[in-house]
Amino acid sequence: MSLIGAFVVPHPPLIVSQIGKGKQKEIQKTIDAYQQVGRRTQELKPDTIIITSPHSIMYADYLHISPGERASGDFGDFGAPDVAFKVKYDSDFVERLCRLAEEELIPAGTLGERYKKLDHSTMVPLYFVNQYYLDYCLVRIGISGLSPLVHYRFGKCIVQAADESNKRVLFIASGDLSHKLTEDGPYGIAEEGPVFDRQLTEALVQGDFLRLMTFNEEFCEAAAECGLRSFLIMAGALDGKKIKPQLLSYEGPLGVGYAVASFDIIGNDDNRHFDQIYEQAEMMRLQETQTQEDNYVQLARQSLEHYVKTGRQLQRPDDLPDELLQHKAGVFVSIKISGRLRGCIGTIAPVTDNTADEIIRDAVSACSEDPRFEPVRPDELPWLEYSVDVLGEAEPIESIDQLDVIRYGVIVSSRGRRGLLLPDLAGVNTPQKQVSIALQKAGISSHDKYSLERFEVVRHK
């Protein structure tokens, strides 16, 4: 057998009656749709249920699959310790999945489990499934900071493992939508929130999984979405399948978007290999972008690619324009992949003889020394996008009121520690937030006495 169906579900603990204690009626549409999921699961009679959970163990560069034979959990953190779960893991399926991911060079497996206890975004779906059906084993999978394409292709590994296992496998993708839908909600409102939910639910009801792969990362962060990468893994599991999608419910009266959707598999469709479509379109876009890069960005790309391929620093080319050779400035080189930051390192003031050498040096540092990321791999090179910020001279300021997050970057200093934040960054909307992040980067407490400087940049990308 193989994959027999899939669902998208949210995970608000409030819909558990012992937690909601009557308040769950505010999202009754979600509860009614969840009951349909439970009844449909009973009809499908899966041997194994896959749950992808945004609140399971999450790493930036690794998809974690829960190991072992069994696990348990309860809603004690939400005031209902008596609502408890015990599950048996499908360890044979997990072993197959780990092997297939390794063969596809996807960083996934059972290493690094920090917490064995089931998380709430796993238990909320099980709360409804278990009301109707209990004869299954579970596979619990987290999400990661890896690209949409990697999540999609990991989903393809899941369905391949299902094909090999001769089991009936059901996929449940757990995830909320935007957390910023209303002013009185727990996370406030952002204009991107309702837009994200509308676009996401449209993609689900149309079965347009290519749309899931092309959401802008900064837009998603502003919307404070939760479930997109969970849904992407499910989309990969449905790769090449002809499906009948149905949006069973959507609502967001509590400030968070909750969608329930079902996907019946009714055949095969060679036009639905969305990873291939996405990869071809993305490669064409990146190639076009490269043709428009200026000398600053071209030099950063040359330096980084040379270092990743050879392990040596690039010798400065002879044909650079005078503006790169006759000026000195601090420089920051930033790299992104699939819209997500992949590295950013720079210098507040110049440490080399000219801007060209500064770029060559900082490009190497961005790909190999940023402590937030593993070094860039050769297979990532075609997918990288670059920007180079050339810093103007910093000037002291007396007050945070003299900052403008679009025009000025900020430098904070205290007792030998300095932290810098560039201007015009996604999600940094106020000078207060700009300074707070700079302080955090420098390891300076907001209660300490510190000085402020501001600077302008010329951004090349």
C-alpha positions in Angstrom: 0.0 0.0 0.0 1.0 3.7 0.1 -0.3 7.1 1.1 -4.1 6.9 1.4 -4.9 10.6 2.2 -3.8 13.8 3.9 -5.1 16.5 6.1 -4.1 20.0 7.1 -5.2 20.8 10.7 -4.5 23.5 13.3 -3.5 22.9 16.9 -5.1 25.3 19.4 -5.3 23.6 22.8 -8.5 25.6 23.4 -10.5 23.1 21.3 -9.8 20.4 23.8 -13.0 20.6 25.9 -11.1 20.0 29.2 -9.0 23.1 28.4 -11.5 25.3 26.7 -14.2 24.8 29.3 -16.8 26.4 27.1 -14.6 29.0 25.3 -13.9 26.5 22.5 -17.4 27.3 21.2 -15.8 30.5 19.8 -14.1 28.3 17.1 -16.9 25.7 16.7 -16.3 25.6 12.9 -12.8 24.2 13.5 -14.1 21.6 16.0 -16.8 20.5 13.6 -14.2 20.1 10.8 -11.9 18.2 13.1 -14.7 15.8 13.8 -14.9 15.1 10.1 -11.1 14.4 10.1 -11.6 11.9 12.9 -14.5 10.1 11.1 -12.6 10.1 7.8 -9.5 8.6 9.6 -11.8 5.8 10.9 -13.0 5.1 7.3 -9.4 5.1 5.9 -8.1 2.8 8.6 -4.4 3.7 8.4 -1.7 1.5 9.7 0.6 4.4 10.2 -0.1 8.1 10.8 2.5 10.7 9.9 2.2 14.0 11.9 4.4 16.9 11.0 4.6 19.3 13.9 6.0 22.8 14.1 6.4 22.4 17.9 8.4 19.2 17.9 12.2 19.4 18.0 13.3 22.0 15.5 16.8 22.7 14.1 17.9 25.3 11.6 19.6 22.7 9.3 18.1 19.3 10.2 14.7 17.7 10.0 14.2 15.7 13.2 12.2 12.5 13.3 11.2 11.2 16.7 13.2 8.1 17.6 12.3 5.1 19.8 9.5 2.7 20.2 7.0 4.7 22.3 6.2 8.2 23.6 3.7 9.9 25.8 2.4 13.3 26.7 -0.4 15.3 28.3 -1.9 18.7 28.4 -0.6 19.5 31.9 1.0 22.7 30.6 -2.5 23.9 29.6 -4.2 22.9 32.9 -5.5 19.5 31.8 -2.9 16.8 33.0 -5.6 14.1 32.8 -5.8 14.5 29.0 -2.9 12.2 28.2 -1.6 10.2 25.3 0.5 7.1 24.8 1.6 6.3 21.2 3.6 3.5 19.6 6.1 4.7 17.0 6.5 3.0 13.7 10.2 2.4 14.1 10.5 0.3 10.9 9.0 3.2 8.9 11.4 5.7 10.6 14.4 3.5 9.7 13.3 3.4 6.0 12.7 7.2 6.0 16.1 8.0 7.5 17.8 5.8 4.9 15.9 7.4 2.0 16.6 10.9 3.2 20.3 10.1 3.4 20.3 8.7 -0.1 18.7 12.0 -1.3 21.3 14.0 0.7 18.5 15.5 2.8 19.7 16.3 6.4 17.1 14.4 8.4 17.1 11.7 11.1 16.6 10.8 14.7 19.7 12.5 16.2 19.5 15.3 18.8 16.3 14.5 20.6 16.0 17.0 23.5 12.5 16.3 24.7 10.8 12.9 24.2 7.4 14.1 25.5 4.7 14.7 22.8 4.1 18.3 21.9 0.7 20.0 21.8 0.7 20.3 18.0 0.9 16.5 17.8 -1.6 15.9 20.7 -4.4 18.2 19.5 -4.8 16.2 16.2 -4.6 12.9 18.2 -7.3 14.2 20.6 -9.8 14.0 17.7 -8.4 11.0 15.8 -8.4 8.9 19.0 -12.1 9.5 19.5 -12.7 7.5 16.3 -9.7 5.3 15.7 -6.8 3.9 17.7 -5.3 1.1 15.7 -2.3 2.9 14.3 1.4 3.6 14.8 2.8 7.1 14.7 5.7 8.9 13.0 6.3 12.3 14.4 8.4 14.8 12.4 9.5 18.3 13.1 10.2 21.2 10.7 13.4 23.1 10.2 15.0 26.2 8.9 15.9 24.5 5.6 14.5 25.7 2.3 10.9 25.0 1.1 12.4 22.8 -1.6 14.1 20.6 1.0 10.9 20.2 3.0 9.0 19.3 -0.2 11.6 16.7 -1.2 11.6 15.3 2.2 7.9 14.7 1.8 8.7 12.7 -1.4 11.0 10.5 0.8 8.0 9.9 3.1 5.8 8.6 0.4 8.6 6.5 -1.0 9.0 4.9 2.5 5.2 4.3 2.5 5.5 2.6 -0.9 8.2 0.3 0.5 6.5 -0.5 3.7 3.3 -2.1 2.3 1.3 -0.1 4.9 -1.7 2.2 4.7 -0.2 5.6 5.6 -2.1 8.8 6.4 -0.5 12.2 6.5 -1.6 14.9 9.0 0.1 18.3 8.6 -0.3 20.2 11.9 0.1 24.0 11.7 -1.7 27.2 12.4 -1.8 30.1 9.9 -1.1 33.7 10.8 -0.9 34.7 14.5 -1.5 38.4 13.7 -5.1 38.7 12.6 -6.8 41.0 15.2 -5.7 43.9 17.4 -7.2 42.2 20.5 -5.6 38.8 19.7 -2.6 37.5 21.7 0.0 38.6 19.2 -1.7 41.8 17.8 -2.3 42.5 14.1 -0.2 43.0 11.1 -1.4 43.8 7.6 0.3 40.7 6.3 -1.6 38.4 8.5 -5.0 38.3 6.8 -3.3 38.5 3.4 -1.3 35.4 4.2 -4.3 33.5 5.4 -6.3 34.3 2.3 -3.5 33.3 0.0 -2.7 30.2 1.9 -6.3 28.9 2.0 -6.7 29.7 -1.7 -3.7 27.6 -2.4 -5.0 24.7 -0.3 -8.5 24.7 -1.8 -7.0 24.8 -5.3 -4.3 22.2 -4.6 -1.8 24.8 -5.8 1.3 23.5 -3.9 3.6 25.5 -6.1 2.2 28.6 -4.3 3.3 27.1 -1.0 6.9 27.1 -2.2 6.9 30.7 -3.4 5.8 32.6 -0.3 8.3 35.4 0.5 10.2 34.6 3.7 9.9 38.2 5.0 6.2 38.3 4.3 5.8 35.0 6.2 7.7 36.4 9.2 5.6 39.5 9.2 2.5 37.4 9.2 3.9 35.2 12.0 2.7 32.1 10.3 3.3 28.7 11.9 2.4 25.8 9.6 3.8 26.5 6.2 6.8 24.2 6.3 4.6 21.4 7.8 2.3 21.8 4.8 5.2 21.8 2.4 6.3 18.4 3.6 2.7 17.2 3.1 2.7 18.7 -0.4 5.9 16.7 -1.2 4.2 13.5 -0.1 1.4 14.3 -2.6 3.9 15.0 -5.4 2.7 13.7 -8.7 -0.7 12.7 -7.3 -4.1 13.8 -8.7 -6.0 15.0 -5.7 -9.4 16.3 -4.6 -8.8 19.1 -2.2 -11.5 20.4 0.2 -11.3 23.3 2.7 -13.4 22.0 5.5 -13.2 25.2 7.6 -11.3 28.4 8.1 -11.7 30.9 10.9 -9.7 33.3 13.0 -11.8 35.1 15.6 -9.2 34.7 18.3 -6.5 36.4 16.3 -4.9 33.2 14.9 -5.8 31.6 11.6 -7.2 28.0 11.8 -7.6 26.0 8.6 -8.8 22.4 8.2 -8.4 20.8 4.8 -8.6 17.3 3.3 -6.8 15.9 0.3 -8.2 12.8 -1.3 -5.9 10.9 -3.7 -7.7 9.9 -6.9 -4.9 9.0 -9.2 -1.6 10.2 -10.7 -0.8 13.5 -12.4 2.6 14.1 -14.1 1.9 17.8 -14.2 2.1 18.0 -10.4 5.8 17.6 -9.8 6.0 21.0 -8.2 9.6 20.7 -7.0 10.8 20.4 -10.6 8.6 23.3 -11.7 9.8 25.5 -8.8 13.5 24.6 -9.3 13.4 25.4 -13.0 11.7 28.7 -12.5 14.0 29.7 -9.5 17.1 28.8 -11.5 16.0 31.0 -14.4 15.2 33.9 -12.0 18.6 33.6 -10.2 20.5 33.5 -13.6 18.7 36.6 -14.6 19.5 38.3 -11.3 23.2 37.4 -11.8 23.3 39.3 -15.1 22.2 42.4 -13.3 24.8 42.3 -10.4 27.1 45.3 -10.1 30.8 45.1 -9.5 30.4 44.9 -5.7 28.1 42.0 -5.7 30.0 40.2 -8.5 33.2 40.4 -6.4 31.4 39.0 -3.3 30.1 36.1 -5.4 33.5 35.4 -6.9 35.2 35.5 -3.6 32.7 33.2 -1.8 32.5 30.7 -4.6 36.3 30.5 -5.0 36.7 29.9 -1.2 33.9 27.2 -1.0 35.4 25.4 -4.0 39.1 25.7 -3.2 39.4 26.5 0.5 41.6 29.5 -0.4 40.9 33.2 -0.5 40.5 34.8 -3.9 43.3 36.9 -5.3 42.1 40.4 -6.1 41.2 40.6 -9.8 43.1 43.1 -12.0 40.2 44.6 -13.8 38.3 46.2 -10.9 37.0 49.8 -11.2 38.8 52.6 -9.4 35.9 53.1 -6.9 36.7 49.6 -5.4 40.4 50.2 -5.3 40.8 53.8 -4.2 38.3 53.9 -1.3 38.3 52.3 2.1 35.1 51.5 4.1 33.5 49.1 6.4 31.6 46.4 4.5 28.9 43.8 5.3 28.3 40.9 2.9 24.9 39.2 3.3 23.9 35.9 1.6 20.4 34.4 1.4 19.0 31.2 0.1 15.3 30.9 -0.8 14.7 34.3 0.8 16.2 33.2 4.1 19.4 34.6 5.6 22.3 32.2 5.1 25.1 34.3 6.5 26.1 37.9 7.2 29.5 39.2 8.4 31.2 42.5 8.0 33.4 45.2 9.5 32.3 48.4 11.2 35.4 50.2 10.0 37.8 49.1 7.3 40.6 46.6 8.1 42.1 46.3 4.6 43.6 48.7 2.1 40.5 49.2 -0.1 36.9 48.3 -0.5 37.6 45.4 -2.9 39.8 43.6 -0.3 37.2 44.3 2.3 34.5 42.6 0.2 36.7 39.6 -0.6 37.5 39.1 3.1 33.9 39.6 4.4 32.4 37.3 1.7 34.6 34.5 3.0 33.6 35.3 6.6 29.9 35.3 5.7 30.0 31.8 4.2 32.3 30.2 6.8 32.4 32.1 10.1 28.9 33.3 10.9 28.2 31.4 14.2 24.5 31.1 13.4 25.0 28.8 10.4 27.0 25.9 9.2 29.6 26.7 6.4 28.1 27.1 2.9 28.2 23.8 0.9 29.2 23.6 -2.8 25.7 22.4 -3.7 24.2 25.6 -2.3 26.2 27.9 -4.5 23.8 28.2 -7.5 21.0 29.1 -5.1 22.6 32.0 -3.2 21.7 35.6 -3.5 24.0 38.4 -2.3 24.0 41.9 -1.1 26.9 44.2 -0.2 26.5 47.1 2.2 29.2 49.7 2.1 29.1 51.7 5.4 29.4 55.5 5.6 31.2 57.1 8.5 29.5 56.6 11.8 28.5 59.7 13.8 27.6 59.9 17.5 24.0 60.7 18.4 22.5 61.7 21.8 19.1 60.1 21.5 17.3 57.1 19.9 15.0 59.8 18.4 17.7 60.6 16.0 17.5 57.2 14.3 15.5 56.2 11.2 15.4 52.4 10.7 15.2 52.8 6.9 17.9 55.4 6.5 20.3 54.7 9.3 22.0 51.7 10.8 23.0 51.8 14.5 26.1 51.0 16.5 25.8 50.5 20.3 28.9 50.6 22.5 29.5 49.8 26.2 32.7 49.0 28.1 34.5 47.7 25.1 31.6 45.9 23.5 30.0 47.0 20.2 27.0 45.8 18.3 25.8 46.9 14.9 22.6 46.5 13.0 22.2 47.5 9.4 19.3 49.7 8.2 16.2 48.7 6.2 15.9 45.2 7.5 12.6 43.1 7.4 10.8 43.1 10.6 12.8 45.9 12.2 10.2 48.6 12.2 11.1 50.9 15.1 14.3 52.5 16.4 13.6 50.8 19.7 13.6 47.3 18.1 16.7 48.2 16.1 18.6 49.2 19.2 17.3 46.2 21.2 18.7 43.8 18.6 22.0 45.6 18.4 22.3 45.4 22.2 21.5 41.7 22.1 24.2 41.1 19.4 26.8 42.9 21.5 25.8 41.1 24.7 25.0 44.5 26.3 22.1 44.7 28.8 19.5 47.3 28.1 20.0 48.4 31.7 23.7 49.2 31.1 24.9 52.6 30.1 25.7 52.6 26.4 26.4 55.1 23.6 24.8 55.3 20.2 26.1 56.0 16.7 24.3 56.0 13.4 25.5 55.5 9.9 24.2 55.3 6.3 24.9 52.6 3.8 25.0 52.2 0.1 23.4 48.8 -0.6 24.4 46.8 -3.6 22.3 43.8 -4.7 
